[in-house]
């Protein structure tokens, strides 16, 4: 490594001049940064103003919503009362249906019993029909054999 690092520089200015030039460059950069901060502050001020306007509008909306909430509560109470009346009517209707169901249950049970009996008779009829058809085939073959008819 070389012992003297400052000898090989190309800049003809003295060390002090170079240091002050660096300070001047840093000052310029700080000034630019300050300008950017000032611009950002101005933008934040605009945002604050807009937020204040928005807050005032929200306060107005909140006042309107309070009035609307009162109206909604009244409507809910009216609906609740009407549903209460519907509930009473529905209870009466259910009682009437239960009463009629008790009256018609024996009739329905006898109809079901008769349907089961008819179903059993119909099954027997179908069985008999199949048996008759089987007998008919057998007899037909015997008659054909006696008459000498070949199919």
MIMI-544788 format. One line per 4 residues: number of its first residue (from 1); their letters; for each residue x, y, z of C-alpha. Coordinates in nm, 3 decimals. Last residue first. Example, Ala and Ser with C-alpha at 12.3 -4.5 7.8 and 13.67 -1.06 7.14 Angstrom:
<nodes>
2> SA> 1.367/-0.106/0.714 | 1.230/-0.450/0.780;
</nodes>
This chain:
<nodes>
151> XXXX> -9.526/-7.526/-3.454 | -9.636/-7.876/-3.493 | -10.001/-7.962/-3.514 | -10.078/-8.327/-3.472;
147> XXXX> -10.425/-8.275/-3.335 | -10.331/-8.451/-3.012 | -9.996/-8.268/-2.987 | -10.162/-7.934/-3.055;
143> XXXX> -10.418/-8.009/-2.786 | -10.142/-8.104/-2.541 | -9.941/-7.794/-2.621 | -10.248/-7.574/-2.578;
139> XXXX> -10.326/-7.743/-2.247 | -9.979/-7.664/-2.113 | -9.995/-7.309/-2.239 | -10.340/-7.260/-2.081;
135> XXXX> -10.219/-7.405/-1.751 | -9.938/-7.149/-1.745 | -10.181/-6.870/-1.832 | -10.417/-6.986/-1.557;
131> XXXX> -10.131/-6.990/-1.303 | -10.024/-6.641/-1.407 | -10.382/-6.520/-1.367 | -10.413/-6.685/-1.027;
127> XXXX> -10.098/-6.508/-0.906 | -10.227/-6.175/-1.042 | -10.559/-6.228/-0.861 | -10.379/-6.312/-0.537;
123> XXXX> -10.175/-5.992/-0.566 | -10.498/-5.800/-0.634 | -10.659/-5.951/-0.325 | -10.359/-5.849/-0.111;
119> XXXX> -10.369/-5.496/-0.254 | -10.743/-5.475/-0.194 | -10.691/-5.572/0.171 | -10.411/-5.317/0.209;
115> XXXX> -10.627/-5.049/0.048 | -10.913/-5.138/0.283 | -10.686/-5.092/0.584 | -10.559/-4.759/0.447;
111> XXXX> -10.915/-4.639/0.396 | -11.001/-4.748/0.751 | -10.704/-4.551/0.885 | -10.804/-4.244/0.685;
107> XXXX> -11.159/-4.253/0.820 | -11.030/-4.296/1.174 | -10.791/-4.000/1.125 | -11.053/-3.764/0.981;
103> XXXX> -11.186/-3.619/1.305 | -10.845/-3.602/1.474 | -10.707/-3.431/1.167 | -10.993/-3.183/1.174;
99> XXXX> -10.904/-3.089/1.533 | -10.533/-3.062/1.448 | -10.617/-2.842/1.148 | -10.832/-2.615/1.366;
95> XXXX> -10.558/-2.587/1.627 | -10.304/-2.504/1.356 | -10.535/-2.232/1.221 | -10.575/-2.078/1.564;
91> XXXX> -10.197/-2.077/1.613 | -10.153/-1.917/1.269 | -10.398/-1.640/1.359 | -10.208/-1.568/1.682;
87> XXXX> -9.875/-1.565/1.497 | -10.013/-1.330/1.232 | -10.120/-1.091/1.507 | -9.775/-1.105/1.667;
83> XXXX> -9.619/-1.053/1.325 | -9.821/-0.732/1.296 | -9.697/-0.612/1.635 | -9.337/-0.689/1.544;
79> XXXX> -9.375/-0.507/1.212 | -9.502/-0.198/1.393 | -9.215/-0.214/1.644 | -8.964/-0.257/1.362;
75> XXXX> -9.111/0.046/1.184 | -9.072/0.256/1.498 | -8.713/0.138/1.543 | -8.642/0.218/1.179;
71> XXXX> -8.777/0.572/1.223 | -8.547/0.631/1.518 | -8.254/0.491/1.320 | -8.337/0.728/1.034;
67> XXXX> -8.318/1.028/1.263 | -7.981/0.911/1.396 | -7.867/0.839/1.041 | -7.940/1.199/0.940;
63> XXXX> -7.724/1.328/1.224 | -7.448/1.085/1.129 | -7.466/1.205/0.770 | -7.415/1.564/0.887;
59> XXXX> -7.120/1.458/1.105 | -6.978/1.265/0.810 | -6.992/1.582/0.599 | -6.802/1.775/0.868;
55> XXXX> -6.543/1.497/0.887 | -6.501/1.504/0.510 | -6.438/1.879/0.518 | -6.176/1.830/0.791;
51> XXXX> -6.020/1.546/0.591 | -5.993/1.774/0.288 | -5.821/2.041/0.495 | -5.584/1.784/0.644;
47> XXXX> -5.503/1.652/0.294 | -5.423/2.007/0.178 | -5.197/2.059/0.480 | -5.032/1.724/0.405;
43> XXXX> -4.959/1.845/0.052 | -4.803/2.165/0.186 | -4.593/1.963/0.429 | -4.475/1.742/0.141;
39> XXXX> -4.374/2.051/-0.057 | -4.185/2.185/0.246 | -4.016/1.847/0.291 | -3.912/1.849/-0.076;
35> XXXX> -3.772/2.200/-0.039 | -3.582/2.093/0.274 | -3.437/1.798/0.081 | -3.325/2.032/-0.198;
31> XXXX> -3.167/2.265/0.060 | -2.996/1.968/0.224 | -2.860/1.861/-0.116 | -2.731/2.211/-0.183;
27> XXXX> -2.574/2.224/0.163 | -2.407/1.887/0.097 | -2.263/2.020/-0.228 | -2.138/2.330/-0.044;
23> XXXX> -1.982/2.109/0.223 | -1.811/1.907/-0.047 | -1.679/2.225/-0.205 | -1.557/2.330/0.140;
19> XXXX> -1.368/2.001/0.174 | -1.219/2.039/-0.177 | -1.110/2.396/-0.106 | -0.954/2.288/0.224;
15> XXXX> -0.761/2.007/0.056 | -0.622/2.238/-0.209 | -0.753/2.242/-0.560 | -0.562/2.082/-0.848;
11> XXXX> -0.793/1.777/-0.860 | -0.611/1.485/-1.019 | -0.541/1.302/-0.696 | -0.227/1.085/-0.667;
7> XXXX> -0.065/1.278/-0.384 | -0.347/1.233/-0.136 | -0.290/0.866/-0.055 | 0.066/0.901/0.074;
3> XXX> 0.193/0.576/0.226 | 0.112/0.354/-0.066 | 0.000/0.000/0.000;
</nodes>
